[in-house]
């Protein structure tokens, strides 16, 4: 069985984690080079992290037979004062072979670096336009409050940018929002870790009860919060325990991300 973890911060994964993931069937990772920089203080710091992920982290994971693909952009929790420099750099990064999407991007009222939601929306609009222009996926952060309203707002922005809804992944979805997202034609991303209050058992049940063609799952592995690098393999086990077939498991945990990120593996 082949698996893809669709959202990780690479600095959180030790060599032992990578070895365990590889042994459990994880063939590829989608590394969030924007989310990993939640402490960024300048555009250059973010760009340096893009390079570190694209060069250093892809090599580190390859030693364990795992392919790393990268999403990048301006994380709404870490918008530096000179963020325009990142926007200027993004078009060239989106041409890089391993870059498969813009993300994790979006809006967050709790942002400590830029509480101005109008500015956040301006940045998001520019990033969605770039995703459309470069035929890349867009990974959008779903805030924890007033979730239905945020989904509606995102869908309008996605449509205004001309981006195919099927290339838009709204992450941190849960049992209350997955159906709304998938019925709108977007991809729902389940982040399976304690801070999101979703277990592998929860994720398997959500998958079984919704459109399996429009769901992605991830460990959302991060260094600042308790998380499990083997969340995706554990979800595979729980899906089988619910009676789903191996083909169902591979559809959600491999085929869906392979298709939406255009990985070609």
N, C-alpha and C positions, 0 to 999 in steps of 0.2 A: 504494500500500500504506500502511495506517495502522498506527502503532505506539504502544504505551504503555510507558514505563519505569516499573516498579512500585515503585521504591525509590531515592530520591535525597535527599541533603542539599543544600538549595538554595544555601547559602552557598559550596558548592564549584564552582558553575557560573558561569562568566564569561558576559558577553554574547556573546562569540564562540562559546562552547559552545552556548548556547541557539540561536543562529543556525544552527550546524551541525546540531544536533538537528532543528530545524524543517525544514531543507532535506533531511534524510534520512528524513523521514516521521513523526517523533515528534509526535503530536498532543496527548499529555497526559502529565503526570508525577504520580506519587504522592510527595509530599514528606513526609519523616519529620521532624516537628517535635519529636519526643522524642529521636531519635538525633542530631539536630543539636546538642543541648544536652549533649553528653558531658562538658562542662566546667562544668555548672550547679552552683552552690553554694547555691542557695535556690529555694524554690517560686516566688518572684516572678520570678526570672531565667528559669525555665522558662516561666512564663505570658507574660512579655514576648516570649519567642521564639515562642510559639504565635501571638501577635498579629502579630509581624513577618512570619511565614511566611504567615499568612492574608491579610494586607493588602498588605504590601510586595512579597513574592515572587510572589504571584499576578499583581500588576500588571506586574512586571518581565518575567515570562515571556509575558504576554499581548501585549507589544509584538512578540513573535516568533511570534504565533499559536499558542502552546502554552497549554493549560489546565492549571492546577495544582490538584490536590486534595490534602487534607492528612490525615495520620494523626497522632495525638498521644497522649501518655500519660506514664508515668514510665519512663524508660530505666533498665534494671537496672544499667548502668554508672555512673549519675549520680543516685543516690537522695539528695536533700537531707534534712537532719534534720527539716525541717518539711514532708515529703512529703504529709501529710494535707491541706494546703491545695490541692495539685494534685488530689487525689481529690475534694475538695469542689467544685472548679471544673469538673471534667470533664463532669458532666451537661449543663451549659449549653453547653459547647463542642461537645458531640456533637449539639446541635440546629442548629449553624451549617451553612449551605448547602454549603460546600466541604469540610466534615469528613466523611470517608468511612470512618474506621476508628480503632481504638485500637492504637497501636503506635509504634515497635517496642518491645514489652514482653516480659517473660519472666523467666528466671532465668539467672544467670551466677556460677559459683563464683569467678571471677577479679575480681569487682566490687571496686573500690578504695574505694567509698563506703559499701557495705553488704554485707560478706561473710556476714552472717547469712541463710542460705537460707530459714529459716522466716519471716523478715520479708519477704523477697522473694516467697515464695509467698503470703503474706497480701495483699500489694499486688496480685499477679497475679490472685488470686481476685476481688478487688474490681473490677479492670479488665475481666475476662471477664464478670462479671455486668452491668457497664455496656454492654458490647458487645451482649450478649443483649437487654437492656432497650431499647436504642436501634436494634436491628437493623443493627448495623455489623459490618464485618469486624474480625478481630483478627489482628495481625501479630506472630508470636512468634519470638524469637531462639533459634536452636539453638546451644548451646555446642559447642566443638570436640572435647571428649573425652566418651566414654561416650554417644555420640549416640543409640543405640537406646533406652537407658534414659531419656534425656530426652524422646524422642518419646513413649514410653509414659506418662511422668509428665504431659506436657502433655495428651495425649488424655484422661486421667482427669479433669484439671482442666477441660478443655473440656466434657466430658460432665456433670460435676458442676454447672457453671454453666448447663447447658441450652442452650449455644450450638450451632447447627448446625455440624457438622464441616466442611461445605463453605464456611463463612464464616471458617474458621481457616486462616491461611497460616503455615506454618513455614518461615522463611527461612534462608538459608545452607545449603540442602540440597546434596547432591552425588550422585555416582553410587552411593554406598553406602547412601544414605538415601531417595532419591526414591521408589523403589518402596514402601518401608515406609509413607511418608507418604501417598502417593496411594491405596494399597490400604486404608488406614484411613479413607479418605473425606475427608481434609484436602487442602489445596492445598500443593504443594511450591514454594518460592521459590528460584530459582537466582540467586545473587549472583555476577556475572561480573567479577572483578577479581583482580589478582595475590595479594592477601592471602588470598583464599579459594581460591587455586590452581585456578581454573576459567577457561578461555579461552572465547571464542565457539565454537570448534570443539568443545570439551568439552560446552558447554551444548547445542549442536545435537544431538550424539550422545545425550545424556541424554534430550532431548525425544523423539527418534526411537524410543528404546527403552522408553518409558514411556507412561502414559496422558496423552495430550496435553490432555485436558479438565481436568486437575487440576495444571497446571504454569503458573507465572508466571516471568518472567525480569526481571532488572534490572541496571543498571550499578552499583548500590550506591555511587553516586558520592559521594566524601567528600574533604574537604580535607586530612585528615591522612595519607592513604594514596594511593599511586599508583592511579589509576583512569581509566577511559575513558568519557567521556560518550556515545560512539557505540557502546557495547557492544551495545545492543539492535539497531540496524541491522546491525551486523556478524553477530549471531546469525541474523538473517533471511537474510543471504547464505549463511551456512554451512548453514542448513536446506535451502535450495534446492540447494546443492551435494551434499547427501546424497540428493537426489531427492524431497524433500517438496514438496508443491504450494504454490502461493501461498495457497490456502484454508487449508492447514495452518498456514502462517506467520501468517496473520491471526487464526486461531483462538487460537493460543498468545499472540501478541504484542499482540493487540487485544481479541478477543472475551472471552477468559477474564478479564482484569482489568476490562473493562467490566461484566461480569456480577457478579463477586464483590464489587466495590466499589460496585455499583449506580450507575454513573456516568451512564447514560442518554445516551451519545453514539454 
